[in-house]
């Protein structure tokens, strides 16, 4: 093969590559369409992005409080807000089942289930009846 033939083949190949690149649609790659997720094992909040946190001491004193008809819900095991563990303002339940799964409320009282505690504006501290 002569140098001239090789040069023509190279120019033809480069022209084809440039034309294909210019003709490609300007769309995001498959990787760009993926949601940005934390790495496996990274702790993730279950609260919605627009959640209003409560029970956290603010600079200058006081604590965020919830609106009427809401209570500061904490999850079982967060020590009822000890060490400033925040809660999430949650509507007070209007109806609960009669299911008997006792919980100890953050107020030290035993409730028949977590919903009943929540309907009284109280988060559950632990599963099971309160120790007396």
C-alpha positions in Angstrom: 0.0 0.0 0.0 1.3 3.4 -0.9 1.6 6.3 1.5 -1.0 8.2 -0.5 -3.5 5.3 -0.2 -2.9 5.0 3.5 -3.4 8.8 4.0 -6.7 8.7 2.0 -7.9 5.8 4.2 -7.0 7.7 7.4 -8.7 10.9 6.2 -11.8 8.9 5.2 -11.9 7.2 8.6 -11.5 10.4 10.6 -14.2 12.1 8.5 -16.6 9.2 9.2 -15.9 9.4 13.0 -16.4 13.2 13.0 -19.7 12.9 11.1 -21.0 10.2 13.4 -20.1 12.2 16.5 -21.9 15.3 15.1 -24.9 13.3 14.1 -25.3 11.7 17.6 -28.3 13.1 19.5 -27.4 15.4 22.4 -28.9 13.2 25.2 -27.5 12.3 28.6 -25.7 9.1 28.9 -27.3 6.2 30.8 -25.1 6.9 33.8 -26.2 10.6 33.9 -29.9 9.4 34.1 -29.3 7.4 37.3 -30.3 8.9 40.6 -27.4 10.0 42.9 -27.5 7.4 45.7 -25.2 7.1 48.7 -22.8 4.2 48.8 -24.1 0.9 50.3 -24.1 0.9 54.0 -24.3 4.7 54.3 -27.0 5.7 56.8 -30.1 7.2 55.1 -32.9 9.2 56.8 -36.4 7.9 56.2 -37.8 11.4 56.6 -39.1 13.1 53.6 -37.0 15.9 52.2 -39.5 18.6 53.4 -39.7 17.1 56.9 -39.9 19.6 59.8 -37.6 18.5 62.6 -38.5 19.2 66.2 -37.1 18.8 69.7 -33.7 20.1 68.7 -32.3 22.9 71.0 -31.7 26.0 69.0 -28.9 28.5 69.5 -30.2 30.9 72.1 -32.4 28.4 73.9 -35.8 26.9 73.2 -36.7 24.0 71.0 -38.5 23.7 67.7 -42.1 22.8 68.4 -44.8 21.3 66.1 -48.0 22.9 65.0 -51.4 22.2 66.5 -52.5 18.7 65.6 -49.0 17.4 65.3 -46.5 15.8 67.8 -42.7 15.4 67.8 -42.4 11.8 66.7 -39.3 9.9 67.5 -38.3 6.4 66.6 -38.1 3.6 69.1 -34.5 3.5 70.3 -33.5 7.1 70.0 -33.9 7.6 73.8 -36.9 9.9 73.5 -34.7 12.8 72.3 -31.9 12.5 74.8 -28.7 14.0 73.5 -30.8 16.2 71.2 -31.8 13.4 68.9 -34.3 15.2 66.6 -37.9 14.1 66.0 -40.1 14.8 63.0 -43.4 16.8 63.3 -46.1 14.3 62.4 -49.9 14.5 62.4 -51.5 13.0 65.5 -53.3 9.8 64.4 -57.1 10.1 64.6 -57.8 6.4 64.6 -55.8 3.3 65.6 -56.3 -0.5 65.5 -57.0 -2.5 68.6 -53.9 -4.6 68.0 -52.2 -5.3 71.3 -48.4 -4.7 70.9 -47.5 -2.8 74.0 -45.0 0.0 73.9 -43.5 2.1 76.7 -44.1 5.8 75.9 -41.6 8.5 76.4 -43.8 9.7 79.2 -43.2 6.5 81.1 -46.7 5.1 80.5 -47.6 1.8 78.8 -49.8 2.0 75.6 -51.5 -0.9 73.9 -49.6 -0.1 70.6 -47.5 2.6 69.1 -50.4 4.3 67.3 -52.3 4.7 70.6 -49.2 6.3 72.1 -48.9 8.6 69.1 -52.6 9.5 69.2 -51.8 10.8 72.7 -49.0 12.9 71.3 -46.3 10.5 72.8 -43.5 8.7 71.0 -42.7 5.1 71.9 -39.5 4.7 73.9 -39.3 0.9 73.8 -41.3 -2.1 72.6 -43.0 -3.8 75.4 -44.7 -2.5 78.6 -42.9 0.0 80.8 -40.9 -1.5 83.6 -42.3 -0.5 87.0 
